[in-house]
Amino acid sequence: MSTPRSASGAGPRGRRPGGPDTRGEILAAARESFAHRGFAGTTIRAVAASAGVDAALVHHYFGSKDDLFIAALEIPFDPRTMMPSVFADGVDGAGERLLRIFLGVWETPEARLPLTALVRTSLGEAGPVNLLREGMLRIVFGPLAAQLPGDDAERRVGLVASQLIGLVVGRYLLQLHPLAGMTADEVVACVAPTLQRYLDGPLPD
């Protein structure tokens, strides 16, 4: 006996289950949402609705919104896994460890391409949708602030971020010389002391 169908002849309706292309369709919907609504304005539920799946399926494939954001950027690393090693031996020397990790990522061509695109796009965005500010910097530097003592952690992290963003713009986007031609060790020798001062040195009142 055949399975009964509805009067209209249609099969069961509702969110479709996961299929071979479901993950890619979720990612496409997420990229569009992040690009047009920003990180704060994007929700798992809205991404799921755009992709035509249940929100639980988005969580199944990607976990949290932070996880989905990292996947949508298409960068071959998770920046959140790198922060713990920065403070593995305390604040002392953390500036150099942070910078070496940072340069290790940017000196890798497959990581540099999507990151450069993110920075270029974000620097041209004057409105509220800024994925570098809302997404990447929050994900990377939020854990950094949590490791710093005192009530000026956010201030210190902001100074660290300004130094690293300036380094990215000068070395990788504008390719200013002699900065662009320095070895990683030379950059560390020049910049790490400044990062360390931002992390634990005296700041003006």
C-alpha positions as CSV (number, residue, x, y, z in Angstrom):
1,M,0.0,0.0,0.0
2,S,1.4,3.4,-0.9
3,T,1.9,6.1,1.8
4,P,-1.0,8.6,2.0
5,R,-0.3,12.0,0.7
6,S,-1.9,15.4,1.5
7,A,-4.9,16.6,-0.5
8,S,-2.6,18.9,-2.5
9,G,-0.3,16.0,-3.4
10,A,2.7,17.5,-1.6
11,G,4.9,15.5,0.8
12,P,5.7,16.4,4.4
13,R,6.6,20.1,4.8
14,G,9.0,21.9,7.1
15,R,12.7,22.5,7.5
16,R,14.6,20.1,5.3
17,P,17.2,17.7,6.9
18,G,20.9,18.0,6.4
19,G,22.2,16.9,3.0
20,P,25.5,16.9,1.1
21,D,25.3,20.6,0.4
22,T,23.7,21.8,3.6
23,R,27.0,22.9,5.3
24,G,27.9,25.0,2.3
25,E,24.5,26.5,2.1
26,I,24.6,27.5,5.8
27,L,28.0,29.0,5.3
28,A,26.8,31.0,2.3
29,A,23.8,32.3,4.3
30,A,26.1,33.2,7.2
31,R,28.5,35.1,5.0
32,E,25.7,37.1,3.5
33,S,24.3,37.9,7.0
34,F,27.6,38.8,8.5
35,A,28.4,41.1,5.5
36,H,25.0,42.9,5.6
37,R,24.0,42.8,9.3
38,G,27.4,42.6,11.0
39,F,28.3,40.2,13.7
40,A,26.0,41.6,16.4
41,G,23.0,41.7,13.9
42,T,23.5,38.1,12.8
43,T,21.6,35.3,14.6
44,I,21.8,31.5,14.3
45,R,18.0,31.4,13.8
46,A,18.1,33.9,10.9
47,V,21.0,32.1,9.2
48,A,19.1,28.8,9.5
49,A,15.9,30.4,8.1
50,S,17.9,31.8,5.1
51,A,19.5,28.4,4.5
52,G,16.1,26.6,4.8
53,V,17.2,24.4,7.7
54,D,16.5,24.1,11.4
55,A,18.6,26.2,13.8
56,A,19.6,23.0,15.5
57,L,21.3,21.9,12.3
58,V,23.5,25.0,12.3
59,H,24.5,24.3,15.8
60,H,25.2,20.7,14.8
61,Y,27.6,21.7,12.0
62,F,29.2,24.8,13.6
63,G,28.4,25.1,17.3
64,S,28.2,28.7,18.5
65,K,27.9,31.9,16.5
66,D,31.6,32.5,17.1
67,D,32.4,29.2,15.6
68,L,30.2,30.0,12.6
69,F,31.9,33.3,12.1
70,I,35.4,31.8,12.1
71,A,34.2,29.2,9.6
72,A,32.6,31.9,7.4
73,L,35.9,33.8,7.2
74,E,37.5,30.8,5.6
75,I,40.8,31.3,7.5
76,P,42.8,28.1,8.0
77,F,43.1,28.5,11.8
78,D,41.1,29.3,14.9
79,P,42.5,32.4,16.6
80,R,40.9,31.5,19.9
81,T,43.2,28.4,20.3
82,M,46.3,30.6,20.1
83,M,45.6,33.0,23.0
84,P,46.2,30.6,25.9
85,S,49.8,30.1,24.9
86,V,50.5,33.8,25.1
87,F,50.0,33.8,28.8
88,A,51.2,30.3,29.5
89,D,54.2,31.7,31.4
90,G,52.4,34.8,32.8
91,V,52.4,38.4,31.6
92,D,56.1,38.7,31.5
93,G,57.3,38.1,27.9
94,A,53.6,37.9,26.6
95,G,54.2,40.7,24.2
96,E,56.9,38.8,22.3
97,R,54.9,35.6,22.4
98,L,51.8,37.3,21.1
99,L,53.7,39.0,18.3
100,R,55.4,35.8,17.2
101,I,52.0,34.0,17.0
102,F,50.6,37.0,15.1
103,L,53.4,37.1,12.6
104,G,53.3,33.3,12.2
105,V,49.7,33.6,11.0
106,W,50.3,36.6,8.7
107,E,53.5,35.2,7.2
108,T,51.5,32.2,6.0
109,P,50.1,32.9,2.5
110,E,46.9,30.8,2.8
111,A,46.0,32.7,6.0
112,R,47.1,36.1,4.7
113,L,44.7,36.2,1.7
114,P,41.4,36.0,3.6
115,L,42.7,38.2,6.5
116,T,43.9,40.9,4.1
117,A,40.5,40.9,2.4
118,L,38.8,41.2,5.8
119,V,41.0,44.1,6.9
120,R,40.7,46.0,3.5
121,T,36.9,45.6,3.6
122,S,36.7,46.7,7.3
123,L,38.9,49.8,6.8
124,G,36.5,51.0,4.1
125,E,33.4,50.5,6.3
126,A,32.3,53.7,8.0
127,G,29.0,52.3,9.2
128,P,28.0,50.0,12.0
129,V,28.8,46.8,10.0
130,N,32.4,46.2,10.6
131,L,33.4,42.5,10.9
132,L,37.0,43.3,12.0
133,R,35.8,45.3,14.9
134,E,32.7,43.4,15.9
135,G,33.9,39.9,15.2
136,M,37.6,39.2,14.8
137,L,39.0,41.7,17.3
138,R,36.4,40.7,19.9
139,I,37.1,37.0,19.5
140,V,40.9,37.5,19.5
141,F,41.3,40.2,22.1
142,G,38.5,39.4,24.5
143,P,40.4,36.5,26.0
144,L,43.5,38.7,26.1
145,A,41.7,41.2,28.3
146,A,40.6,38.5,30.6
147,Q,44.2,37.6,31.3
148,L,45.3,41.1,32.4
149,P,45.0,42.2,36.0
150,G,43.7,45.6,37.1
151,D,40.8,47.7,35.9
152,D,42.6,49.0,32.8
153,A,42.7,45.7,30.9
154,E,40.4,47.0,28.1
155,R,42.5,50.1,27.7
156,R,45.7,48.0,27.4
157,V,44.1,45.6,24.9
158,G,43.0,48.6,22.8
159,L,46.6,49.8,22.7
160,V,47.8,46.4,21.7
161,A,45.2,46.1,19.0
162,S,46.2,49.5,17.6
163,Q,49.8,48.4,17.4
164,L,49.0,45.2,15.6
165,I,46.5,46.7,13.2
166,G,49.1,49.4,12.3
167,L,51.7,46.7,11.7
168,V,49.2,44.8,9.4
169,V,48.5,48.0,7.4
170,G,52.1,49.0,7.1
171,R,53.7,45.6,6.5
172,Y,51.1,43.7,4.5
173,L,48.6,46.1,3.0
174,L,50.7,49.2,2.1
175,Q,54.0,47.2,2.1
176,L,55.9,50.2,3.5
177,H,59.7,49.8,3.4
178,P,61.8,49.1,5.3
179,L,59.1,47.5,7.5
180,A,57.8,45.2,4.7
181,G,61.3,43.9,4.1
182,M,62.2,43.1,7.7
183,T,62.5,39.6,8.9
184,A,60.1,38.4,11.5
185,D,62.8,38.5,14.1
186,E,63.6,42.1,13.2
187,V,60.0,43.0,13.6
188,V,59.8,41.3,17.0
189,A,62.9,43.1,18.2
190,C,61.3,46.5,17.3
191,V,57.7,46.0,18.2
192,A,57.6,43.4,21.0
193,P,58.9,45.8,23.7
194,T,56.1,48.3,22.9
195,L,53.5,45.5,23.2
196,Q,54.9,44.4,26.5
197,R,54.8,48.0,27.8
198,Y,51.1,48.1,26.8
199,L,50.4,44.9,28.6
200,D,52.1,45.5,31.9
201,G,54.0,48.8,31.8
202,P,52.9,52.1,33.4
203,L,50.3,54.1,31.5
204,P,49.5,57.8,31.8
205,D,46.6,58.7,34.0
